[in-house]
Amino acid sequence: MQPASDTIAAVATPPGRGGVGMVRISGPRAAHIAVDLLGHLPPARYADYRAFRAADGGAIDHGLALYFPAPHSYTGEDVLELHGHGGPMVMDLLMQRVLAMGARLARPGEFTERAFLNGKMDLAQAEAVADLIDSASHTAARCAVRSLEGAFSAQVHGVVERLIHLRMYVESAIDFPEEEIDFLSDGHVTSALHTLREDVDALLKTGEQGRLLRDGMTVVIAGRPNAGKSSLLNRLAERDSAIVSDIPGTTRDVLREHIHLNGLPLHIIDTAGLRDSADPVEAQGIARAWKEIEKADRVLLVVDDQSGVSEEDRAIARRLPQNLPLTIVHNKSDLSGRAIGQWDDELGGHVALCAKHGMGIELLKQQLADHMGYHGGEGVFTARRRHLDALQRARECLSEGQNALSERRAGELLAEDLRQAQHALNAITGEFSSEDLLGRIFAEFCIGK
């Protein structure tokens, strides 16, 4: 990549008062700024205690200056870090001085973007930087570090290498037919395709776990009025988040709670009781409930176990989006006399509990954790929806290639499917990426990173 012609700067510590604040500078003028601001260029990678001077020679602050000459820096460019006192006025004065010396204010994520463009990390590693900063649990942080260290990228590169070798074999057989390689029936291609699909499937499974660690699972609590939905929300959230009343239709809007379940983020949404209502306010709440259900990863259909699963409950279950995972929660088991437990039938999974007294809640939490699919392990890395979409595209291309080989005996079509599969995998690490994609990714970062 061509080095950037401009120099960027930003306050890299959170706004507000703090013991230490840091201004980061990257670009060709970093060394000149150091000389003008500090009086000399600090030794490379050495913490140098200096006064930060204003234009008139007066001290703005005293602190540590660290200079990282290119290419051995975070961005691959000359980088200067100024560590001073963390007062907002001090940081503002220091930034004004740096900008007056020829730097410009960095865009969100621009330091990491330059690190990617200068080959210091690939795109999946760059995204892991933001995921590490935004981690909502210790488990998510550890997985983000694994992605940052290249665990995800290494697995993707391994699949791409095997895919390239298969492409070379297929395309050479097409280009040099005089060699008389019958690759359509020699078994090597079929076996290699099968292995590649298994590799991509394994990446998809691990990547889905990583997505859950990053984004969490959205669970909607639904059901008829007075089934105990709000009581269940309060028990899962471990606080009185929702108003509990015997009056039907108390909940008229969407209530949201964010909890951690065995280290996994879980977004729980309580909704209005589902029924036909002439009340315009309640009807609007019911409409919002169905919108949330359409976006859910799982639905907890709460039923009053005193009356069991009614026809109205079955009608709600039939109206749910196709293939949406469903757990039927039999609440008020203390009144119905049913023992706490779980079972499965044609409707889905069932859990009997008492939300009012907390009996059976741990059983439901364990079931939710099992459905999230994460059971620990050091091989999990953070993943984003775009990574899973790319892996799914690669898998579809490999499946098309298998069809081209087995059904149509079309070597040229197989070669094109393999090329498209490689194209999809390369988009994960950034060997292929559009400017629009890069813009969207790095715009999510905080300023100064």
C-alpha positions as CSV (number, residue, x, y, z in Angstrom):
1,M,0.0,0.0,0.0
2,Q,1.1,3.6,-0.6
3,P,1.8,5.4,2.7
4,A,-0.7,8.0,3.7
5,S,0.3,11.6,2.9
6,D,-1.4,13.2,5.8
7,T,-0.9,12.9,9.6
8,I,-3.8,12.1,11.9
9,A,-4.3,12.7,15.6
10,A,-6.9,11.9,18.2
11,V,-7.4,11.6,22.0
12,A,-7.2,7.9,22.4
13,T,-8.6,7.7,26.0
14,P,-12.3,8.1,26.9
15,P,-13.7,11.6,27.5
16,G,-13.9,12.9,31.0
17,R,-11.6,13.2,34.0
18,G,-9.0,10.6,34.6
19,G,-5.5,10.0,35.9
20,V,-4.0,9.7,32.5
21,G,-5.0,10.9,29.0
22,M,-3.3,10.0,25.8
23,V,-3.1,11.7,22.4
24,R,-2.1,9.4,19.5
25,I,-0.5,10.8,16.3
26,S,0.3,8.7,13.2
27,G,1.7,9.8,9.8
28,P,4.7,11.4,8.1
29,R,4.7,14.5,10.3
30,A,4.8,12.6,13.6
31,A,8.5,13.0,14.0
32,H,8.4,16.8,13.2
33,I,5.6,17.3,15.7
34,A,7.7,15.5,18.3
35,V,10.6,17.8,17.8
36,D,8.5,21.0,17.9
37,L,6.4,19.9,20.9
38,L,9.1,18.2,23.0
39,G,12.3,19.8,21.9
40,H,13.8,16.6,20.4
41,L,12.8,13.3,18.9
42,P,12.5,10.7,21.7
43,P,14.5,7.4,21.3
44,A,12.5,4.7,19.5
45,R,10.2,2.7,21.8
46,Y,11.5,4.4,24.9
47,A,9.3,6.2,27.4
48,D,10.7,9.8,27.6
49,Y,9.5,12.1,30.3
50,R,9.2,15.6,28.8
51,A,7.3,18.9,28.9
52,F,4.7,19.3,26.2
53,R,5.3,22.9,25.0
54,A,2.8,25.4,23.5
55,A,3.8,27.6,20.6
56,D,5.1,30.4,22.9
57,G,7.3,27.9,24.8
58,G,5.1,27.6,27.9
59,A,4.3,24.1,29.2
60,I,0.9,22.6,28.4
61,D,1.6,19.6,30.5
62,H,4.3,17.2,31.6
63,G,4.1,13.5,30.7
64,L,5.6,10.6,28.8
65,A,6.3,10.6,25.1
66,L,6.7,7.4,23.1
67,Y,7.9,7.3,19.5
68,F,7.4,4.3,17.2
69,P,9.2,4.7,13.9
70,A,7.7,3.0,10.8
71,P,7.2,0.2,10.1
72,H,7.4,-1.1,13.6
73,S,4.3,0.6,15.0
74,Y,0.6,-0.2,15.3
75,T,-0.3,1.6,12.0
76,G,2.9,0.8,10.2
77,E,3.6,4.5,10.0
78,D,5.6,6.8,12.3
79,V,3.5,7.0,15.6
80,L,3.9,9.4,18.5
81,E,2.0,8.9,21.7
82,L,1.7,11.6,24.3
83,H,0.7,10.4,27.8
84,G,-0.4,13.3,30.1
85,H,-2.8,14.1,32.8
86,G,-6.4,13.1,32.0
87,G,-8.2,16.3,32.3
88,P,-10.5,17.3,29.4
89,M,-9.0,20.8,29.2
90,V,-5.4,19.5,29.1
91,M,-6.3,17.0,26.4
92,D,-8.1,19.7,24.4
93,L,-5.1,22.1,24.6
94,L,-2.7,19.4,23.6
95,M,-4.9,18.4,20.6
96,Q,-5.2,22.0,19.5
97,R,-1.4,22.3,19.5
98,V,-0.9,19.1,17.6
99,L,-3.5,20.1,15.0
100,A,-1.8,23.5,14.6
101,M,1.4,21.7,13.7
102,G,-0.1,20.0,10.6
103,A,-2.1,17.0,11.8
104,R,-5.8,16.5,11.3
105,L,-8.4,15.0,13.5
106,A,-8.6,11.2,12.9
107,R,-11.9,9.6,11.8
108,P,-13.4,6.8,13.9
109,G,-11.2,3.7,13.4
110,E,-8.7,5.4,11.2
111,F,-5.6,4.2,13.1
112,T,-6.8,0.6,12.8
113,E,-7.8,1.1,9.2
114,R,-4.2,2.3,8.4
115,A,-2.9,-0.8,10.2
116,F,-5.0,-2.9,7.9
117,L,-4.1,-1.0,4.7
118,N,-0.4,-1.2,5.7
119,G,-0.5,-5.0,6.2
120,K,-0.1,-5.0,10.0
121,M,-3.3,-7.0,10.4
122,D,-6.0,-8.5,8.2
123,L,-9.6,-7.4,8.2
124,A,-10.8,-10.1,10.6
125,Q,-8.1,-9.1,13.1
126,A,-9.0,-5.4,12.7
127,E,-12.6,-6.2,13.5
128,A,-11.5,-8.1,16.5
129,V,-9.9,-4.9,17.9
130,A,-13.4,-3.3,18.0
131,D,-14.9,-6.6,19.4
132,L,-12.3,-6.6,22.2
133,I,-13.1,-3.0,23.2
134,D,-16.9,-3.7,23.1
135,S,-16.7,-7.1,24.9
136,A,-19.6,-7.5,27.3
137,S,-18.2,-10.5,29.1
138,H,-14.9,-12.1,30.1
139,T,-15.6,-15.0,27.7
140,A,-16.2,-12.6,24.8
141,A,-13.0,-10.7,25.6
142,R,-10.9,-13.9,25.5
143,C,-12.4,-15.0,22.2
144,A,-11.8,-11.5,20.7
145,V,-8.1,-11.8,21.7
146,R,-7.9,-15.1,19.9
147,S,-9.3,-13.5,16.8
148,L,-6.9,-10.6,17.2
149,E,-4.0,-13.0,17.5
150,G,-5.1,-14.5,14.2
151,A,-6.9,-17.7,15.2
152,F,-9.9,-17.1,12.9
153,S,-7.7,-15.8,10.0
154,A,-5.4,-18.8,10.2
155,Q,-8.3,-21.2,9.9
156,V,-9.7,-19.3,6.9
157,H,-6.3,-19.2,5.3
158,G,-5.9,-22.9,5.7
159,V,-9.2,-23.6,3.9
160,V,-8.2,-21.1,1.2
161,E,-4.9,-22.9,0.7
162,R,-6.6,-26.2,0.2
163,L,-9.1,-24.6,-2.1
164,I,-6.3,-23.1,-4.2
165,H,-4.6,-26.5,-4.6
166,L,-7.9,-28.0,-5.8
167,R,-8.4,-25.1,-8.2
168,M,-4.9,-25.6,-9.6
169,Y,-5.6,-29.3,-10.2
170,V,-8.9,-28.7,-11.9
171,E,-7.8,-25.8,-14.0
172,S,-4.7,-27.5,-15.2
173,A,-6.7,-30.6,-16.2
174,I,-9.0,-28.2,-18.2
175,D,-6.1,-26.2,-19.8
176,F,-4.0,-29.3,-20.7
177,P,-6.4,-32.0,-21.9
178,E,-3.5,-33.8,-23.7
179,E,-2.3,-34.9,-20.2
180,E,-5.4,-37.1,-20.2
181,I,-6.2,-36.5,-16.5
182,D,-9.8,-37.6,-16.1
183,F,-10.3,-35.5,-13.0
184,L,-14.1,-35.8,-13.3
185,S,-14.0,-39.5,-12.3
186,D,-10.6,-40.1,-10.5
187,G,-12.1,-39.6,-7.0
188,H,-9.5,-37.0,-6.0
189,V,-11.8,-34.0,-6.7
190,T,-14.8,-35.6,-5.0
191,S,-12.8,-36.3,-1.9
192,A,-11.2,-32.8,-1.8
193,L,-14.6,-31.2,-2.3
194,H,-16.1,-33.2,0.6
195,T,-13.2,-32.3,2.9
196,L,-13.5,-28.6,2.0
197,R,-17.3,-28.6,2.8
198,E,-16.5,-30.2,6.1
199,D,-13.9,-27.5,6.8
200,V,-16.4,-24.7,6.0
201,D,-19.1,-26.4,8.1
202,A,-16.8,-26.6,11.1
203,L,-15.9,-22.9,10.6
204,L,-19.6,-22.0,10.4
205,K,-20.3,-23.9,13.6
206,T,-17.5,-22.2,15.5
207,G,-18.3,-18.9,13.9
208,E,-21.9,-19.1,15.1
209,Q,-20.8,-19.6,18.6
210,G,-18.5,-16.6,18.2
211,R,-21.4,-14.5,16.9
212,L,-23.5,-15.4,19.9
213,L,-20.6,-14.3,22.2
214,R,-20.4,-11.0,20.4
215,D,-24.1,-10.2,19.7
216,G,-25.9,-12.4,22.2
217,M,-29.2,-14.3,21.7
218,T,-32.5,-12.4,21.5
219,V,-35.2,-14.2,23.4
220,V,-38.8,-13.0,23.3
221,I,-41.2,-13.8,26.1
222,A,-44.7,-14.2,24.5
223,G,-48.1,-15.6,25.5
224,R,-51.6,-14.8,26.5
225,P,-52.4,-12.2,29.2
226,N,-51.8,-13.2,32.8
227,A,-49.7,-16.2,32.0
228,G,-46.8,-14.8,34.1
229,K,-44.6,-13.3,31.4
230,S,-43.6,-10.3,33.5
231,S,-42.8,-12.5,36.5
232,L,-40.6,-14.7,34.3
233,L,-38.7,-11.6,33.0
234,N,-38.1,-10.4,36.6
235,R,-36.8,-13.8,37.6
236,L,-34.4,-14.0,34.6
237,A,-33.3,-10.4,35.1
238,E,-33.1,-10.9,38.9
239,R,-34.8,-7.6,39.6
240,D,-38.3,-6.1,39.4
241,S,-38.1,-4.8,35.9
242,A,-41.7,-5.3,34.9
243,I,-44.9,-4.5,36.8
244,V,-46.7,-7.7,37.9
245,S,-50.5,-7.6,38.3
246,D,-53.5,-9.9,38.1
247,I,-55.2,-7.4,35.8
248,P,-55.0,-8.6,32.2
249,G,-53.2,-6.4,29.7
250,T,-50.8,-4.7,32.2
251,T,-47.9,-4.9,29.9
252,R,-48.6,-2.8,26.8
253,D,-45.2,-2.0,25.5
254,V,-41.9,-3.9,24.9
255,L,-39.6,-4.3,28.0
256,R,-35.9,-5.2,27.4
257,E,-33.3,-6.7,29.8
258,H,-29.7,-7.6,29.1
259,I,-28.3,-10.4,31.2
260,H,-25.3,-12.8,31.1
261,L,-26.0,-16.5,31.1
262,N,-22.9,-18.5,31.9
263,G,-20.8,-15.7,30.4
264,L,-23.0,-15.3,27.3
265,P,-25.0,-12.2,26.6
266,L,-28.8,-12.7,26.5
267,H,-31.3,-10.1,25.3
268,I,-34.7,-10.8,27.0
269,I,-37.8,-9.0,25.7
270,D,-41.1,-9.1,27.5
271,T,-44.1,-8.3,25.3
272,A,-47.8,-7.5,25.6
273,G,-50.2,-10.4,26.1
274,L,-51.3,-11.8,22.7
275,R,-55.1,-11.6,22.2
276,D,-57.7,-9.8,20.2
277,S,-58.2,-6.4,21.8
278,A,-60.4,-3.4,21.0
279,D,-58.2,-1.1,23.1
280,P,-56.1,0.8,20.6
281,V,-53.2,1.2,23.0
282,E,-53.1,-2.5,23.8
283,A,-53.6,-3.4,20.1
284,Q,-50.5,-1.3,19.3
285,G,-48.5,-3.2,22.0
286,I,-49.6,-6.5,20.6
287,A,-48.5,-5.4,17.1
288,R,-45.1,-4.5,18.5
289,A,-44.9,-7.9,20.2
290,W,-45.3,-9.7,16.9
291,K,-42.6,-7.5,15.3
292,E,-40.2,-8.5,18.1
293,I,-41.1,-12.1,17.6
294,E,-40.2,-11.9,13.9
295,K,-36.7,-10.7,14.9
296,A,-36.1,-13.2,17.7
297,D,-33.6,-16.0,17.9
298,R,-35.9,-17.9,20.2
299,V,-39.4,-17.5,21.7
300,L,-40.5,-18.5,25.2
301,L,-44.2,-19.2,24.9
302,V,-45.6,-18.8,28.5
303,V,-48.8,-20.7,29.3
304,D,-50.7,-20.9,32.6
305,D,-50.2,-24.6,33.6
306,Q,-53.5,-24.6,35.6
307,S,-55.3,-24.7,32.2
308,G,-52.5,-26.3,30.2
309,V,-51.8,-25.6,26.5
310,S,-55.0,-24.1,25.2
311,E,-56.2,-23.8,21.6
312,E,-55.3,-20.1,21.8
313,D,-51.7,-21.0,22.8
314,R,-51.6,-23.4,19.9
315,A,-52.8,-20.7,17.6
316,I,-50.0,-18.4,18.7
317,A,-47.5,-21.3,18.1
318,R,-48.8,-21.8,14.6
319,R,-48.5,-18.1,13.8
320,L,-44.8,-18.0,14.8
321,P,-42.3,-17.6,11.9
322,Q,-41.3,-20.9,10.4
323,N,-38.3,-22.6,11.9
324,L,-38.2,-20.1,14.8
325,P,-37.0,-22.2,17.9
326,L,-39.7,-22.4,20.5
327,T,-39.7,-23.3,24.2
328,I,-43.1,-23.7,25.9
329,V,-42.9,-22.5,29.5
330,H,-45.5,-24.1,31.8
331,N,-45.8,-21.4,34.5
332,K,-47.6,-21.6,37.9
333,S,-46.6,-25.2,38.5
334,D,-47.1,-24.5,42.2
335,L,-50.8,-24.1,41.5
336,S,-51.2,-26.9,38.9
337,G,-49.3,-29.4,41.0
338,R,-47.0,-30.4,38.1
339,A,-43.4,-31.3,39.0
340,I,-40.6,-29.1,37.9
341,G,-39.0,-30.6,34.8
342,Q,-38.6,-30.5,31.0
343,W,-39.7,-32.7,28.1
344,D,-40.2,-32.5,24.3
345,D,-43.1,-33.1,22.0
346,E,-44.3,-32.1,18.5
347,L,-44.7,-28.4,19.6
348,G,-41.1,-28.1,20.8
349,G,-39.3,-28.1,24.2
350,H,-41.3,-27.8,27.4
351,V,-40.2,-26.5,30.8
352,A,-42.4,-26.6,33.9
353,L,-41.6,-23.9,36.5
354,C,-42.9,-21.4,38.9
355,A,-41.7,-17.9,38.1
356,K,-43.3,-16.4,41.2
357,H,-41.2,-18.5,43.6
358,G,-38.2,-19.0,41.3
359,M,-38.6,-22.8,41.1
360,G,-37.3,-24.3,37.8
361,I,-35.7,-21.0,36.7
362,E,-32.2,-22.5,36.7
363,L,-33.5,-25.4,34.5
364,L,-34.8,-22.8,32.0
365,K,-31.5,-20.9,32.1
366,Q,-29.5,-24.1,31.4
367,Q,-31.8,-25.0,28.5
368,L,-31.3,-21.5,27.0
369,A,-27.5,-21.9,27.4
370,D,-27.7,-25.3,25.7
371,H,-29.7,-23.8,22.8
372,M,-27.1,-21.0,22.4
373,G,-24.7,-23.8,21.5
374,Y,-21.6,-22.5,23.4
375,H,-20.0,-25.0,25.7
376,G,-16.6,-23.4,26.3
377,G,-13.4,-24.4,24.6
378,E,-10.3,-22.6,23.6
379,G,-10.9,-22.8,19.9
380,V,-13.8,-20.3,19.7
381,F,-13.2,-16.9,18.2
382,T,-15.4,-13.9,17.8
383,A,-17.3,-13.7,14.5
384,R,-19.7,-11.2,12.9
385,R,-22.7,-11.8,10.7
386,R,-20.8,-10.8,7.6
387,H,-18.2,-13.6,8.3
388,L,-21.0,-16.2,8.6
389,D,-22.6,-14.9,5.4
390,A,-19.3,-15.2,3.6
391,L,-18.8,-18.8,4.9
392,Q,-22.4,-19.7,3.9
393,R,-21.7,-18.3,0.4
394,A,-18.5,-20.4,0.1
395,R,-20.4,-23.5,1.2
396,E,-23.1,-22.9,-1.4
397,C,-20.5,-22.5,-4.1
398,L,-18.9,-25.7,-3.0
399,S,-22.3,-27.5,-3.2
400,E,-22.8,-26.1,-6.6
401,G,-19.4,-27.3,-7.6
402,Q,-20.3,-30.8,-6.3
403,N,-23.5,-30.7,-8.5
404,A,-21.5,-29.6,-11.5
405,L,-19.1,-32.5,-11.0
406,S,-21.5,-35.3,-10.2
407,E,-24.6,-34.4,-12.2
408,R,-23.4,-32.3,-15.2
409,R,-19.8,-33.5,-15.5
410,A,-18.9,-29.9,-16.2
411,G,-15.3,-29.1,-15.3
412,E,-15.5,-25.5,-16.4
413,L,-18.5,-24.9,-14.1
414,L,-16.7,-26.6,-11.2
415,A,-13.7,-24.3,-11.7
416,E,-15.9,-21.2,-11.6
417,D,-17.7,-22.4,-8.5
418,L,-14.3,-23.0,-6.8
419,R,-13.2,-19.5,-7.8
420,Q,-16.4,-18.0,-6.3
421,A,-15.9,-19.9,-3.1
422,Q,-12.4,-18.5,-2.7
423,H,-13.7,-15.0,-3.5
424,A,-16.2,-15.4,-0.6
425,L,-13.5,-16.6,1.9
426,N,-11.1,-13.9,0.9
427,A,-13.7,-11.3,1.8
428,I,-13.4,-12.4,5.4
429,T,-9.8,-11.5,5.8
430,G,-9.8,-8.6,3.4
431,E,-7.9,-10.0,0.4
432,F,-11.0,-8.9,-1.4
433,S,-13.0,-6.0,0.0
434,S,-14.9,-3.1,-1.4
435,E,-14.3,0.5,-0.2
436,D,-17.9,0.7,1.0
437,L,-17.4,-2.4,3.2
438,L,-14.2,-0.9,4.7
439,G,-16.0,2.3,5.4
440,R,-18.9,0.6,7.2
441,I,-16.6,-1.6,9.3
442,F,-14.2,1.2,10.5
443,A,-17.0,3.7,11.1
444,E,-18.1,1.5,14.0
445,F,-14.8,2.0,15.8
446,C,-14.3,4.6,18.5
447,I,-12.2,7.7,17.7
448,G,-8.5,7.2,18.6
449,K,-8.4,3.4,17.7
